Amino acid sequence: MVIDLVLAMGYGGSRQDAGALTGKSADEGIDGVINEDRLGLDVIYIQAKKWTAPVGRPEIQKFAGALLGKKARKGIFITTSSFTKEAVEFARSLEAKIILVDGSILTELMIEYGVGVSVVQQYEIKKIDFDYFMEEQ
């Protein structure tokens, strides 16, 4: 889902060319990889955690280490929960750019880009088009 969301946000182009999930075991702290643009000029690494407890600094440090091991400069850490203050401060202090996406932001992005959600009901509101009734001069 997170790869689909990042693709829907305009990164990478097509799913087959731009985004890939890494293996579940021995993934070296990386859950997904996506090209930053359609040409693949840079790569963004993704870590996703389906947690209820807040994500702390140690998890962000592990992800930063995984990025360093890949010689990567950009990463997105997504969680269904939240981040501790220490995790946020640590992410901000890094030379590598790590974007933290908590459950609230994740939900907003899913709704905005229509990923993992479905429309239950829509309303169409109409108003009178006064130009339609204007006499030609």
C-alpha positions in Angstrom: 0.0 0.0 0.0 2.8 2.5 0.8 4.4 1.9 -2.6 1.1 2.5 -4.3 0.6 5.7 -2.2 4.0 7.1 -3.0 3.4 6.3 -6.7 0.0 8.1 -6.5 1.8 11.1 -5.1 3.7 11.4 -8.3 7.0 9.6 -7.6 8.5 7.1 -9.9 6.1 6.8 -12.8 4.6 3.3 -13.1 4.6 0.6 -10.4 6.4 -1.9 -12.5 9.2 0.5 -13.4 9.4 2.6 -10.3 8.5 0.9 -7.1 9.5 -2.4 -5.5 9.0 -4.2 -2.2 12.0 -5.8 -0.7 11.9 -9.2 0.9 10.3 -9.5 4.3 13.3 -11.3 5.9 16.8 -10.0 5.7 15.6 -6.7 4.2 18.4 -4.8 6.0 15.8 -2.3 7.4 14.4 -1.4 4.0 10.8 -2.4 3.1 10.5 -0.7 -0.3 12.4 1.2 -2.9 11.0 3.8 -5.3 12.5 6.0 -7.9 12.2 9.7 -7.1 11.2 10.4 -10.7 10.3 8.7 -13.9 14.0 8.7 -15.1 15.3 7.1 -11.9 17.7 9.9 -11.2 17.6 9.2 -7.4 16.1 6.5 -5.2 14.0 6.8 -2.1 14.0 4.0 0.5 10.9 3.2 2.5 10.4 1.7 5.9 6.9 0.9 7.1 5.7 -0.2 10.5 2.2 -1.3 11.4 2.4 -0.5 15.0 0.1 0.9 17.8 3.0 2.0 20.1 5.0 5.1 19.2 8.1 4.6 17.1 11.2 5.7 19.0 14.6 7.0 18.2 16.2 3.5 18.0 14.0 2.5 15.0 14.9 5.7 13.2 18.6 5.1 14.0 18.3 1.6 12.5 16.7 3.0 9.4 19.3 5.8 9.1 22.0 3.0 9.3 20.3 1.1 6.6 20.3 4.2 4.4 23.9 4.7 5.1 24.6 1.1 4.1 22.9 1.7 0.8 24.7 5.1 0.4 21.3 6.6 0.2 20.4 10.2 1.0 16.6 10.0 1.1 14.1 7.9 3.0 10.5 7.8 4.2 9.6 6.1 7.5 5.9 5.4 7.7 4.0 4.2 10.7 0.3 3.6 11.5 1.1 5.0 15.0 3.1 8.0 16.0 6.7 9.1 16.6 8.3 10.0 19.9 9.8 13.5 20.3 13.3 12.0 20.4 12.6 10.2 17.1 11.5 13.4 15.4 14.4 15.4 16.7 16.9 12.7 15.6 15.4 12.5 12.1 15.8 16.3 11.8 19.4 16.2 12.9 20.5 13.8 10.1 22.4 14.7 7.0 20.3 12.2 5.1 16.7 13.4 4.6 14.3 11.1 6.4 10.6 12.1 6.2 8.5 10.8 9.0 4.8 9.9 8.2 2.7 9.1 11.2 -0.8 7.5 11.2 -2.6 10.9 10.9 -0.6 12.0 7.9 -0.8 8.6 6.4 -4.6 8.7 6.6 -4.8 12.2 5.1 -2.6 11.1 2.2 -4.6 7.9 1.6 -7.8 10.0 1.4 -6.3 12.7 -0.7 -4.8 10.3 -3.3 -7.5 7.7 -3.1 -5.2 4.8 -2.1 -6.6 2.1 0.2 -10.0 3.9 0.5 -13.2 3.7 -1.3 -16.1 6.2 -1.8 -19.1 5.2 0.2 -21.4 8.0 -0.9 -21.1 11.2 -3.0 -23.4 14.2 -3.2 -23.9 16.3 -6.2 -25.0 19.9 -5.5 -26.5 21.9 -8.4 -27.2 25.6 -8.8 -29.1 27.5 -11.4 -27.0 28.6 -14.3 -28.2 32.2 -14.9 -26.1 32.5 -18.1 -28.3 29.8 -19.6 -31.4 32.0 -19.2 -29.8 35.3 -20.3 -31.3 36.7 -23.5 -29.0 37.2 -26.4 -28.4 40.8 -27.3 
